[in-house]
Amino acid sequence: VEGEDQTSPQKVEVPESAATMVSLKLQKRLAASVLKCGERKIWLDPNEVNEIALANSRRNISRLHQQGLIIKKPVVVHSRARKNLRDEAKSKGRHMGHGKRKGTANARLPFKVLWMRRIRVLRRLLKKMRDAKKIDKHIHHSLYMLAKGNQFKNKRVLSETIHDMKSQKNKEKALEQQANARKARAKARAVRKEARSAKPGEEPTN
């Protein structure tokens, strides 16, 4: 038809390298094995595709790696700088208000964990003092059961109780010694009095 453009479509020339695409899956797999990393970390030089394609053994792959045609990509940096900065702020109490809390108080720090920490501190102190002979086994057992019954809220209270019990026991011991001494003196006086009041030639009766 006259008036219509009858130009034929032009033929596009395709580069030889693009026409014959070389599969480098084998080389990438071998390189991952040789360099001890994943295949996604392997970089193959796109300008040396034909030479890389000829490498079909681990030894050849290692040689290409030494030549720099095959490279292990560096580890992607995942910085913790922002995380460390926020953790430092949290240690000061920032970002820990009511609006940031998701769970209950018991879920965030269980009551049982607090109890275990406290009772272990108290029992450790009791064992230490018993081993050092500062308290006897009777006081140890008594205080052990009181600690189990939630009698002491911290180590200071337990230490004060131990001090009071020791002083009380020492006081009772001193009073008992005084009473025994008084009894001994009274008995001695009674014996002397009986000896004086006894008639001459009679032996005093015990």
Salt bridges, closest charged atoms under 4 A:
ASP87 OD2 - LYS83 NZ 2.76
ASP131 OD2 - LYS127 NZ 3.11
ASP131 OD1 - ARG130 NE 3.96
ASP136 OD2 - LYS169 NZ 2.31
GLU160 OE2 - ARG156 NH1 3.12
